[in-house]
Amino acid sequence: MFNSVATRLTAAAVKFSVHRRPFARKVVVPKEEPHTHFRTNLKHYDSETDLEFDCRYEAYFNRTDIDGWEVRHAMNELSGMDMVPDTKIIIAALHACRRINDYAVAIRFLETVKFKCADKVHVIWPYVLQEIRPTLHGLGLETPEELGYDKPELMMPDIYEYPTK
């Protein structure tokens, strides 16, 4: 029984493969796509002025119902941009960190702002600190320098090591 079924299937397969016509290949010509089709993701923020940008992020951080993920997401967006955020945005972000009770995110955000100052850190960072200092004192925050984050930790003397003579 099995042999007869197998031979019939084999014969049908051979018959099908012999009489099968090759498919005609069609040439597909791609449509001309606009070269800037990726810019559709930017929505209406393309023509946003600096003042509108600052107001948008300040309003975002000043929301009372903001949660930790949204704060981190906005800070991540700001750190990906080629600019140092305005002090109004920094102050609003620090208040948002206080509302979600996340000290570490506030300090990391300050580190990010300092890092974004790049080669102008001696000009921009003191100005930023001067502007946000009252907010830092009001929220009980310290700067990364006050916490010792500006010095390499591994270069500090080991307190468990015996002094050698």
C-alpha positions in Angstrom: 0.0 0.0 0.0 2.7 2.4 1.0 4.8 1.6 -2.1 1.9 2.4 -4.5 1.2 5.7 -2.8 4.9 6.6 -2.9 5.2 5.7 -6.6 2.1 7.7 -7.5 3.3 10.8 -5.6 6.8 10.4 -7.2 5.3 10.1 -10.7 3.0 13.1 -10.2 6.0 15.2 -9.0 8.0 14.2 -12.0 5.1 14.9 -14.3 4.5 18.3 -12.7 8.2 19.3 -12.9 8.6 18.3 -16.5 5.5 20.1 -17.8 6.0 23.2 -15.6 6.6 26.3 -17.6 9.3 28.7 -16.4 8.0 32.0 -15.0 8.5 35.1 -16.9 10.6 37.5 -14.9 9.3 41.0 -14.7 11.6 43.9 -14.4 10.4 46.1 -11.5 11.3 49.7 -11.9 11.4 51.5 -8.5 9.4 54.6 -8.1 11.4 57.8 -7.5 11.3 58.4 -3.8 11.9 61.8 -2.4 15.3 62.1 -0.8 14.1 63.7 2.3 11.3 61.2 3.2 12.9 60.6 6.6 12.2 64.2 7.7 8.5 63.4 8.0 9.2 62.1 11.5 10.2 65.6 12.7 6.5 66.8 12.5 6.1 70.5 13.2 9.3 71.0 15.1 11.3 71.8 11.9 10.6 75.5 12.0 10.5 75.9 15.8 12.3 78.9 17.2 14.7 78.8 20.2 12.1 80.4 22.4 9.4 78.0 21.4 11.8 75.1 22.0 12.7 76.4 25.5 9.0 76.9 26.4 8.1 73.4 25.1 10.7 71.6 27.2 10.1 73.9 30.2 6.3 73.1 30.1 7.1 69.4 29.6 9.2 69.3 32.8 6.8 71.5 34.7 3.9 69.0 34.3 2.6 67.8 37.6 1.8 64.3 36.3 5.2 63.6 34.9 6.8 60.2 35.8 10.3 58.9 35.9 10.3 57.5 32.5 9.2 60.7 30.9 11.8 62.7 32.8 14.6 60.4 31.6 13.2 60.3 28.1 13.2 64.1 27.8 16.7 64.3 29.3 17.9 61.7 26.8 16.4 63.8 24.0 18.2 66.9 25.3 21.5 65.1 25.6 21.3 63.9 22.0 20.9 67.4 20.7 23.9 69.5 19.7 23.3 72.3 22.2 23.5 73.1 25.9 20.0 73.5 27.3 18.9 76.9 28.5 19.0 77.4 32.3 15.2 77.6 32.4 15.1 74.1 31.0 17.7 72.9 33.5 15.8 74.4 36.5 12.6 72.8 35.3 14.3 69.5 34.9 15.8 69.7 38.4 12.3 70.4 39.8 10.9 67.5 37.9 13.6 65.2 39.4 12.6 66.5 42.8 8.9 65.7 42.1 9.8 62.1 41.2 12.2 62.0 44.1 15.2 60.9 42.0 18.5 62.5 43.2 20.7 60.5 41.0 19.0 61.5 37.8 19.4 65.2 38.8 23.1 64.8 39.4 23.6 62.8 36.1 21.7 65.5 34.2 24.0 68.1 35.6 27.0 66.0 34.6 25.5 65.8 31.1 25.0 69.5 30.9 28.6 70.0 31.9 29.8 67.5 29.4 27.9 69.2 26.6 29.7 72.5 27.3 32.7 70.7 25.6 35.7 73.0 25.0 33.8 76.1 26.3 33.3 74.5 29.8 35.3 77.3 31.5 32.9 79.9 30.0 29.5 78.2 29.9 29.5 76.0 33.0 30.2 78.8 35.5 27.4 80.8 34.0 25.0 77.8 34.2 26.0 77.2 37.9 25.5 80.9 38.7 22.0 80.8 37.2 20.9 77.5 38.8 22.7 77.9 42.2 19.5 79.2 44.0 17.6 76.2 42.7 20.3 73.8 43.8 20.3 75.2 47.3 16.5 75.2 47.4 16.2 71.6 46.3 19.2 70.4 48.5 21.2 69.3 45.5 25.0 69.5 45.1 27.0 69.9 42.0 29.1 67.0 40.6 32.2 68.9 41.7 30.9 69.2 45.3 30.3 65.4 45.2 33.8 64.7 43.9 32.7 63.4 40.6 35.2 65.6 38.7 38.1 63.6 40.1 38.9 60.1 39.1 37.8 57.7 41.9 40.6 55.1 41.2 43.3 57.7 41.7 42.3 58.4 45.3 44.5 56.7 48.0 43.2 53.4 49.2 42.2 53.7 52.9 42.7 50.0 53.5 46.2 49.9 52.2 49.1 50.2 54.7 51.4 53.0 54.1 54.8 52.0 52.8 58.0 53.5 53.8 
